[in-house]
Amino acid sequence: MTGVSVRYFAAAADAAGRTRESLELPVTADLGQVKSVLLAKYGPDMERVLKVAAFLVDSELTRDLSRTAGAQVDVLPPFAGG
C-alpha cells in the first residue's frame, strides 16, 4: 500500500468538501481504482463530477482509467472559460 495524494479542483472540491487528501491504495493502483474509492467515499455528487472529469497524472492529462495513478492525481472537472 502507498499514499496517493489527490487534489480536487472546482466542482470536484465541492463534491469532496476539501481540496486535497491522501488515499491508501495498492502501489499498482490505476485511475479506475482511484475513481472507485472516490465514488464509494463521496457518492452521487462525486459521480456527476467524475463522469466528465479528466485526471492529471505526472503532468499528463488523461481520461484513461487503466493508467497507473502514481504518487499524485489531480481531479479536473471541465472549467468554464471567460
Secondary structure, 3 states (H helix, E strand, C coil): CEEEEEEECCHHHHHHCCCEEEEEECCCCEHHHHHHHHHHHHCHHHHHHHCCCEEEECCEEECCCCCECCCEEEEECCCCCC
